[in-house]
Amino acid sequence: MATEKASERRAAHIRSITVTSLASISGIVAGFASALIVGTSNAAATDQMGLTIMLAFVIVQLPLLYLMGYELDGIKDTLFVAFMTFSLWFITWGILLINHVEL
């Protein structure tokens, strides 16, 4: 019985690490994709295409997690994935915009 609880806790821990890592990496990649596609000029900062790119990364993640065997437990998990992706996209693209990094 103790081993069942330990294995369930380990599986839950691996799931949360996987979901968080995928959302974080997706946000960073979306930030670089926004910089690559939209650019890093002052005009690019107001372009809505960067936000569209981030939303596409969120939408692609949800079925990918399901294919990996991790079902999201309702709106709370979906909002977590969207928030983590948005946050890291915002930070990454913001840093690239401020420094006018050309990719």
N, C-alpha and C positions, 0 to 999 in steps of 0.2 A: 504494500500500500504506500509506503514511503517513497519507493522508487517510481510509482505512478505519478505522485505529486511532483517529484523532482523532474521527471521527464516532461510533464505538462508545463511546469514553470519554465523549463529550458526552451520548450517549443514556443511559448508565448514571448519569451525574451528574444529569441531568434527572429520571430515575426516582427516585433517592434523595431529591432535593429534594421531589418531589411526594409521595412516600410519607410522609416525615417531616412535611411541612407539613400534609397531610391528617390525620395522626394527632394532631398538636399542636393544630390548630384544633378537631378533634372533641373532644379532651379539655377544652379551654376552654369550648366550647359545652355539653358535658355537665355541666360544673361549674355554669354559669349555669342550665341546665335543672333540675338538682337543686335549686338554690336557689329557683327559681321554683315547682317542683312540690312539693317536700318542705318548703321553708322554710329559715329560718336561726335558728330558736330552739334552745335547749339540747336540747330533746327531738328536734329534727330531726337532730341530730348522730348519734343512735343508730339512726335509721330506715334499714332495709335497702333502701328504695325508691331512695335515691340511688345505691347500688351497682348496682342493677338498671338504672337509667337509663344508667350508664356502660357496663355490659355490652351494652346495646342499641346504643349508639354503636359499640362495637367490632364487633359482629356485622354492622351495616349497612355498615361500612367495607370489609369483606373483599370482598363482591361488587361494591361500587362501584369498588374498585381494579381488579378484573378487567374491569369494563365500560369502564374508562378505558384498558385495554390493558396494565396492569401486573400480571403474574402474580407471586404471591409464591413465592419459591424455598424452600418447605418450612416447617418449624416455626420456624426461626430468624426469618424475616421476619414470620411471624404473631405470634410472641411479642414482637417489636420493636414492631409496631403496637399490640398490647394494652398493653405496658408504657408506651409514650409516651402513649397515651390515658389510662391509669390515672394516671400521674404528673401530667399537667397537670390532669386532673379533680380529683385529690386536693388539689393546690395551690390551684386556683381556688376550689373549694367550701370548702376550709379557710379561706382568706382571707375569703370571704363569711360563713362561720359565725362566725369570731372577731369580726368587726366588726358582726355582726347586721344586715347590709344587707338591706333590704326591697326586693324587686323587684316 
